[in-house]
Amino acid sequence: MFGAFRPSHVNLSGLLWKTPWKLSPTRKANARSRLKKVDAVIEAVRASGVQCGALAHALELPKEHEMPARDKYTIFSPNVKGYRKGIHKVPKWTRLTLRTNPKGF
């Protein structure tokens, strides 16, 4: 218990990173602007005349203004009580396309 090998907070499964349980208004605004920038890039590529499978798939995704707030800020997760968790709890969530969910969620 005491001495050189006494347990510290990290060793006792302490809190390593403080992840808030909900997004702040600033982080929500940044997420919305990120989605708008992606929509602008998809539209610019489409207007340039390029055709590929990835672009066809990207055009099927809903645009930022078409998405409900629930889909903008949360993601389906089968392991969470209400089947939804905050988008910021997903690793590397700013790099992923998280615009679609299973039917009914």
Secondary structure, DSSP 8 states (H G I E B T S, - for coil): --STT---TTTTT---S---SS--HHHHHHHHHHHHHHHHHHHHHHHHT---HHHHHHHHS--GGGS-HHHHHEEE-TTSTTSEEEGGGSTTTTTS------TT-
